[in-house]
Amino acid sequence: MTSDRQQKQIQYQSRLGVEVLQGCNLHDLTQQQRLNFKKSLWEHGVVVVRQQSLTASKLEEFSRQTFGELMFGGNETLDPDISPDLQSQYVYILGNPKGETEPTEKFAWKWHQDKDGLPRRAGLDMNALYVVMLYGVEVPALDLDGQPHKTQFLDLIEAYNNLDYQQQQQLEKISLYHKAPSFSKEAVDIPTKIHPVVSTHKVTGKKGLYLGVELTIPVGMEDKPEEVKHFWQDLFQAVLERTPIYSHVWQKGDIIFWDNSQVMHRGIPYNATKYKRVALRLGVVDS
């Protein structure tokens, strides 16, 4: 007989990380394929397209045609030591593209949600549908734990549903201040944002948690540092205890897309003295 825990794990994995657009090239999609792709993203929170061969500019083009205007980024100059195919205005390179022993994305090895790092834009609310895509151009074979290289995700809609009713009701009364993450560039105007712990997804209408990063402060606790210190950690620990983790095992040519209104994520450390990692990152607010 299948246990409840085993059944829950099967159901969970069927939601996050579904593969879409099998056999398709992202730079050659029909409008209907783009609409179906977005429908799958909102439904599953995390989707994967495999076996892609794109330049950074082609990734930008796909994003504009599928989601709308690109508002965040601004790399003005090219690095002469990196292939021009890997560089464009709105695409960032994560990893160690020039063989660095200190990867550029170490900040992403803690659980987080990328919306905390959104810069100030007129009309942009904290519940915006912010989609991030990560394209694996070169992928390490193993992480430091000896397992295949991966990125991990937590389903915050399931996390909310797994809390008991009383805790759900308590959290629905709380909002958090979200400060700019420590990795944000000083030159970019990233304001402190306020977001309810429980929010309703703009497309699906489902309720889920928004936790951001551990720098958050509950509204009304500004002068209670000890309570603030434990609030996020205790809540996040409760989420971890009740929510299975989806681990995406990377293959070269994978592109992962995730909806920051539904999931939080983290990268896993790898040996940068042994492996090269080149991942192209682009974030876009769906229009």
PATOR-86090 format. One record per residue (C-alpha): residue in one letter; x, y, z; residue number from 0. Coordinates in Angstrom, 3 decimals. Each point is the difference from the previous one (the first is absolute). Last residue first. Layout:
% residues N
PT, A, X, Y, Z, NUM
...
% end
This chain:
% residues 287
PT, S, 2.675, 42.388, -18.576, 286
PT, D, 2.029, -2.742, 1.613, 285
PT, V, 2.894, 1.469, 1.989, 284
PT, V, 3.336, -1.229, -1.349, 283
PT, G, 3.163, -1.535, 1.397, 282
PT, L, 2.956, -1.311, -2.030, 281
PT, R, 2.820, -2.293, 1.074, 280
PT, L, 2.569, -1.689, -2.239, 279
PT, A, 1.864, -2.869, 1.670, 278
PT, V, 3.668, -0.831, -0.591, 277
PT, R, 1.539, -2.454, 2.464, 276
PT, K, 3.543, -1.309, -0.248, 275
PT, Y, 1.066, -2.847, 2.244, 274
PT, K, 3.076, -0.914, 2.061, 273
PT, T, 1.061, 3.242, 1.683, 272
PT, A, -3.649, 1.057, 0.084, 271
PT, N, -0.930, -2.976, 2.188, 270
PT, Y, -3.785, 0.171, 0.302, 269
PT, P, -2.377, 1.628, 2.447, 268
PT, I, -3.780, -0.560, -0.462, 267
PT, G, -2.283, 2.732, -1.323, 266
PT, R, -3.082, 1.131, 1.881, 265
PT, H, -3.692, 0.456, -0.662, 264
PT, M, -3.290, 1.533, 1.058, 263
PT, V, -3.244, -0.802, -1.744, 262
PT, Q, -3.432, 1.349, -0.910, 261
PT, S, 0.227, 3.769, -0.551, 260
PT, N, 3.582, -0.458, -1.203, 259
PT, D, -1.247, -1.855, -3.085, 258
PT, W, 2.769, -2.248, -1.277, 257
PT, F, 1.525, -0.769, -3.384, 256
PT, I, 2.800, -2.539, -0.348, 255
PT, I, 1.909, -0.165, -3.305, 254
PT, D, 1.920, -3.205, -0.643, 253
PT, G, 2.706, -0.092, -2.697, 252
PT, K, 2.514, -1.987, 2.059, 251
PT, Q, -1.898, -2.191, 2.440, 250
PT, W, -0.789, 1.113, 3.505, 249
PT, V, -1.656, -2.017, 2.745, 248
PT, H, -2.992, 1.998, 1.236, 247
PT, S, -0.591, -0.677, 3.675, 246
PT, Y, -3.577, 0.392, 1.256, 245
PT, I, -0.058, 0.237, 3.796, 244
PT, P, -2.879, -1.555, 1.934, 243
PT, T, -2.053, 2.372, 2.197, 242
PT, R, -0.966, -0.662, 3.626, 241
PT, E, 3.283, 0.257, 1.925, 240
PT, L, 1.398, 2.638, -2.351, 239
PT, V, -3.057, 2.237, 0.458, 238
PT, A, 0.173, -0.278, 3.805, 237
PT, Q, 3.699, 0.892, -0.192, 236
PT, F, -0.885, 3.036, -2.108, 235
PT, L, -2.480, 1.209, 2.599, 234
PT, D, 2.459, -0.455, 2.864, 233
PT, Q, 2.825, 1.699, -1.921, 232
PT, W, -2.202, 2.885, -1.109, 231
PT, F, -1.306, 0.747, 3.500, 230
PT, H, 3.160, -0.710, 1.992, 229
PT, K, 2.048, 3.144, -0.525, 228
PT, V, -3.094, 2.186, -0.244, 227
PT, E, -1.055, -1.020, 3.502, 226
PT, E, 3.463, 0.885, 1.331, 225
PT, P, 0.121, 3.272, -1.919, 224
PT, K, -3.336, 1.313, 1.320, 223
PT, D, -0.047, 3.684, -1.031, 222
PT, E, -1.041, -0.590, -3.639, 221
PT, M, -2.451, -2.702, 1.062, 220
PT, G, -3.142, 1.739, -1.309, 219
PT, V, 0.572, -1.067, -3.617, 218
PT, P, 1.967, -3.253, 0.097, 217
PT, I, 3.675, 0.499, -0.915, 216
PT, T, 1.650, -1.857, -2.906, 215
PT, L, 3.763, -0.524, -0.281, 214
PT, E, -0.526, -3.786, -0.130, 213
PT, V, -0.831, 0.101, -3.683, 212
PT, G, -3.302, 0.268, -1.855, 211
PT, L, -2.708, -1.841, 1.951, 210
PT, Y, -3.069, 0.215, -2.257, 209
PT, L, -2.519, -2.672, 0.887, 208
PT, G, -2.762, -1.306, -2.241, 207
PT, K, -3.656, 0.470, -0.845, 206
PT, K, -1.281, -1.106, -3.382, 205
PT, G, -1.791, 2.454, -2.317, 204
PT, T, 1.709, -1.600, -3.016, 203
PT, V, 0.953, 3.186, -1.847, 202
PT, K, 0.764, 2.707, 2.585, 201
PT, H, 1.081, -2.443, 2.691, 200
PT, T, -1.546, 0.852, 3.366, 199
PT, S, 2.333, 1.034, 2.808, 198
PT, V, 0.837, -1.249, 3.489, 197
PT, V, 3.046, 1.539, 1.681, 196
PT, P, -1.232, 3.385, -1.192, 195
PT, H, 2.635, 2.056, -1.840, 194
PT, I, 1.629, 3.294, 0.942, 193
PT, K, 3.034, 1.163, -1.970, 192
PT, T, 3.246, 1.690, 0.995, 191
PT, P, 1.138, 1.815, -3.113, 190
PT, I, 2.533, -1.159, -2.581, 189
PT, D, 1.505, 3.016, -1.782, 188
PT, V, 2.921, -1.511, -1.911, 187
PT, A, 3.470, 1.460, 0.485, 186
PT, E, 0.649, -2.102, 3.087, 185
PT, K, -0.323, -3.233, -1.977, 184
PT, S, -2.110, -2.591, 1.781, 183
PT, F, 1.875, -2.939, 1.584, 182
PT, S, -1.005, 0.932, 3.563, 181
PT, P, -3.680, -0.301, -0.864, 180
PT, A, -2.069, 3.210, 0.072, 179
PT, K, -2.281, -0.009, 3.024, 178
PT, H, -3.356, -1.764, 0.123, 177
PT, Y, -2.365, 1.369, 2.653, 176
PT, L, -2.484, -2.727, 0.842, 175
PT, S, -3.784, -0.147, 0.248, 174
PT, I, -2.029, -1.933, 2.560, 173
PT, K, -3.771, -0.553, 0.362, 172
PT, E, -0.087, -2.938, -2.424, 171
PT, L, 2.688, -1.645, 2.131, 170
PT, Q, -2.342, -0.438, 2.954, 169
PT, Q, -2.778, -1.514, -2.115, 168
PT, Q, 2.396, -2.474, -1.616, 167
PT, Q, 1.351, -0.928, 3.434, 166
PT, Q, -3.519, -0.778, 1.231, 165
PT, Y, -0.820, -2.034, -3.109, 164
PT, D, 3.011, -2.287, 0.316, 163
PT, L, 2.824, 0.513, -2.462, 162
PT, N, 0.284, -2.423, -2.923, 161
PT, N, -2.049, 2.209, -2.338, 160
PT, Y, 2.436, 2.875, 0.502, 159
PT, A, 3.002, -2.204, -0.795, 158
PT, E, -1.820, -1.400, -3.032, 157
PT, I, -0.307, 3.516, -1.351, 156
PT, L, 3.578, 0.692, 1.062, 155
PT, D, 1.426, -2.814, -2.142, 154
PT, L, 3.688, -0.146, 0.950, 153
PT, F, 2.688, -0.191, -2.689, 152
PT, Q, 3.522, -1.417, -0.295, 151
PT, T, 2.674, 0.464, -2.675, 150
PT, K, 2.160, -2.964, -0.941, 149
PT, H, 3.411, -1.394, -0.953, 148
PT, P, 0.126, -3.789, 0.308, 147
PT, Q, 0.830, -1.218, 3.536, 146
PT, G, 3.432, -0.018, 1.628, 145
PT, D, -1.111, 2.366, 2.768, 144
PT, L, 2.278, 2.690, -1.444, 143
PT, D, -2.120, -0.044, -3.152, 142
PT, L, 0.805, -2.215, -2.972, 141
PT, A, 0.286, 0.089, -3.796, 140
PT, P, 0.186, 3.780, -0.237, 139
PT, V, -2.218, 1.484, -2.750, 138
PT, E, 0.935, 2.161, -2.981, 137
PT, V, -2.663, 1.938, -1.917, 136
PT, G, -2.665, -0.594, 2.654, 135
PT, Y, -2.709, 2.618, -0.592, 134
PT, L, -1.687, 1.574, 3.019, 133
PT, M, -3.380, 1.705, -0.345, 132
PT, V, -1.642, 2.256, 2.579, 131
PT, V, -3.656, 0.984, -0.045, 130
PT, Y, -1.382, 2.871, 2.068, 129
PT, L, -3.795, -0.002, 0.070, 128
PT, A, -0.600, 3.201, 1.952, 127
PT, N, -1.179, -0.338, 3.624, 126
PT, M, 2.505, 2.621, 1.170, 125
PT, D, -1.552, 2.678, -2.164, 124
PT, L, 1.648, 1.655, -2.999, 123
PT, G, -1.918, 3.142, -0.981, 122
PT, A, 3.089, 2.190, -0.234, 121
PT, R, 3.186, -2.060, 0.258, 120
PT, R, 2.373, -0.322, 2.967, 119
PT, P, 2.430, -2.876, -0.338, 118
PT, L, -0.940, -3.668, 0.513, 117
PT, G, 2.331, -1.771, 2.435, 116
PT, D, -2.665, -1.293, 2.392, 115
PT, K, -1.733, -1.492, -3.036, 114
PT, D, 2.765, -2.588, -0.272, 113
PT, Q, -1.271, -2.355, 2.675, 112
PT, H, 2.529, -1.555, 2.361, 111
PT, W, 1.493, -3.190, 1.464, 110
PT, K, 3.770, 0.349, 0.370, 109
PT, W, 2.478, -1.087, -2.697, 108
PT, A, -0.982, 3.030, -2.088, 107
PT, F, 2.621, 2.286, 1.589, 106
PT, K, 2.679, -2.391, -1.302, 105
PT, E, -1.035, 0.997, -3.541, 104
PT, T, 3.189, 1.596, -1.339, 103
PT, P, 2.045, -3.150, 0.542, 102
PT, E, 3.355, 0.430, 1.790, 101
PT, T, 2.628, -2.186, -1.714, 100
PT, E, -0.370, 2.027, -3.188, 99
PT, G, 0.332, -1.949, -3.240, 98
PT, K, -1.124, 2.862, -2.226, 97
PT, P, -3.675, -1.019, -0.032, 96
PT, N, -0.088, -0.743, 3.740, 95
PT, G, -3.687, -0.262, 0.799, 94
PT, L, -2.778, 2.451, -0.776, 93
PT, I, -0.075, 2.092, -3.164, 92
PT, Y, -2.571, 2.786, -0.060, 91
PT, V, -2.346, 0.680, -2.904, 90
PT, Y, -1.715, 3.376, -0.440, 89
PT, Q, 2.453, 1.837, -2.255, 88
PT, S, 1.541, -2.946, -1.809, 87
PT, Q, 2.842, -2.451, 0.523, 86
PT, L, 0.510, -3.738, -0.539, 85
PT, D, 0.247, 0.205, -3.795, 84
PT, P, 2.612, 2.751, 0.423, 83
PT, S, 2.378, -2.681, 1.368, 82
PT, I, 1.689, 1.065, 3.242, 81
PT, D, 3.472, 1.564, 0.347, 80
PT, P, -1.020, 3.236, -1.724, 79
PT, D, -2.689, 0.615, 2.642, 78
PT, L, -2.736, 1.913, -1.793, 77
PT, T, -1.180, 3.444, 1.088, 76
PT, E, -3.334, 1.508, 1.041, 75
PT, N, -1.394, -2.815, 2.115, 74
PT, G, -3.397, 1.509, 0.791, 73
PT, G, -2.284, -2.332, 1.840, 72
PT, F, -3.629, 0.263, 0.925, 71
PT, M, -2.890, 1.271, -2.103, 70
PT, L, -0.335, -2.496, -2.857, 69
PT, E, -3.269, 0.702, -1.808, 68
PT, G, -2.391, -2.899, -0.452, 67
PT, F, -0.440, -3.607, 1.127, 66
PT, T, 0.224, -2.267, -3.055, 65
PT, Q, 1.348, 2.200, -2.816, 64
PT, R, 2.249, 1.983, 2.317, 63
PT, S, 1.297, -3.110, 1.753, 62
PT, F, 0.732, -1.850, -3.249, 61
PT, E, 1.971, 2.986, -1.303, 60
PT, E, 2.033, 0.226, 3.198, 59
PT, L, 0.887, -3.694, -0.236, 58
PT, K, 0.994, 0.564, -3.636, 57
PT, S, 2.292, 2.837, 1.114, 56
PT, A, 1.684, -2.271, 2.555, 55
PT, T, 0.647, -2.605, -2.685, 54
PT, L, -2.059, -3.147, -0.121, 53
PT, S, 0.440, -3.744, -0.449, 52
PT, Q, -2.784, -1.804, 1.844, 51
PT, Q, -0.144, -3.707, 0.836, 50
PT, R, -2.521, 0.235, 2.813, 49
PT, V, -2.834, 2.315, 1.030, 48
PT, V, -0.840, -0.196, 3.711, 47
PT, V, -2.980, 1.290, 1.972, 46
PT, V, -0.345, 1.298, 3.566, 45
PT, G, -3.211, 1.465, 1.449, 44
PT, H, -2.093, -2.847, -1.435, 43
PT, E, -3.254, 1.663, -1.038, 42
PT, W, 1.385, 3.489, -0.650, 41
PT, L, 2.878, -1.478, -2.027, 40
PT, S, -2.266, -2.386, -1.926, 39
PT, K, -2.276, 2.880, -1.035, 38
PT, K, 3.064, 1.985, -1.019, 37
PT, F, 1.147, -2.797, -2.316, 36
PT, N, -3.484, -0.391, -1.470, 35
PT, L, -0.054, 3.716, -0.864, 34
PT, R, 3.469, -0.208, -1.544, 33
PT, Q, -0.996, -3.070, -2.021, 32
PT, Q, -3.069, 1.867, -1.260, 31
PT, Q, 2.168, 2.930, -1.116, 30
PT, T, 2.183, -2.371, -1.987, 29
PT, L, 3.475, -0.828, 1.234, 28
PT, D, 3.318, 0.314, -1.878, 27
PT, H, 2.517, 1.527, 2.443, 26
PT, L, -1.027, -2.420, 2.738, 25
PT, N, 0.890, -3.021, -2.141, 24
PT, C, -2.427, -2.891, 0.337, 23
PT, G, 0.580, -3.738, 0.453, 22
PT, Q, -1.830, -0.122, 3.321, 21
PT, L, -1.740, 3.303, 0.697, 20
PT, V, -0.495, -0.773, 3.695, 19
PT, E, 1.715, -2.029, 2.728, 18
PT, V, -1.717, 0.156, 3.404, 17
PT, G, 2.175, 1.333, 2.809, 16
PT, L, -2.556, 0.568, 2.729, 15
PT, R, -3.471, -1.540, -0.189, 14
PT, S, 0.603, -3.734, -0.656, 13
PT, Q, 2.695, 0.018, 2.654, 12
PT, Y, -2.546, 0.918, 2.627, 11
PT, Q, -2.474, -2.736, -0.966, 10
PT, I, 2.674, -2.690, 0.225, 9
PT, Q, 1.274, 1.354, 3.325, 8
PT, K, -3.537, 0.082, 1.422, 7
PT, Q, -0.531, -3.623, -1.024, 6
PT, Q, 3.202, -1.047, 1.739, 5
PT, R, -1.003, 1.859, 3.179, 4
PT, D, -3.513, -1.455, -0.040, 3
PT, S, 1.481, -3.487, -0.239, 2
PT, T, -0.503, -2.157, -3.093, 1
PT, M, -1.275, -3.481, 0.844, 0
% end
